[in-house]
Amino acid sequence: MASNFVLKSLVILALTLAVFVQGSLGGIACENLNKDTCTFAVASSGKRCVLEKHVKRSGEEAYVCRTSDIEADKVTDWVESDQCIEACGLDRKSLGISSDSLLECGFTRKLCSTQCYNGCPNIIDLYFNLAAGEGVFLPKLCEAQRGDARREMAEIRSSGFVAPGPVSGVNHVKYRVAPAVAPSSA
């Protein structure tokens, strides 16, 4: 009877230790990242990390890394490399998650570069989904970047519809957006 109790106690102790060891060794928690690793990271839950800035009453700025509601596609436990941050024209100290940078021609050029587009799947996944939220298909935007990027930027600014000009009697075309599928990293 006593040996049965000891055996059960050992099993419970082993399971408890396994849970604590797994929690301390495995996985990224956004709240544990500092401001130099937070932006463009993905937690073990698959949610993207976001850097926030708070100003204390003393006027001192404090940066906090939090877990966002945005899920990454097929990426977990990921802190983006400095090489990808540089290749894609990003900044580690970017606050929040926004598609605004897609409007900047210089940023889009770097994002669509071969080094970034083919070598940084986490960043491409993020901006693919941000572009899709604006009604833009990222591969088409990158293709336009190699051609007439200004027209594509105008389409993004107008949420996919080009505003009618002052000329009357012209049939205006409305663009339909097909469902977006993230590019595979293969």
Secondary structure, 3 states (H helix, E strand, C coil): CHHHHHHHHHHHHHHHHHHHHHHHHCCCCHHHCCCCCCCCCECCCCEEEEEEEEECCCCCEEEEEEEEEEECCCCCCECCCHHHHHHCCCCCCCCCCCCHHHHCHHHHHHHCCHHHHHHCHHHHHHHHHHHHHCCCCHHHHHHHHCCCHHHHHHHHHCCCCCCCCCCCCCCCCCCCCCCCCCCCCC
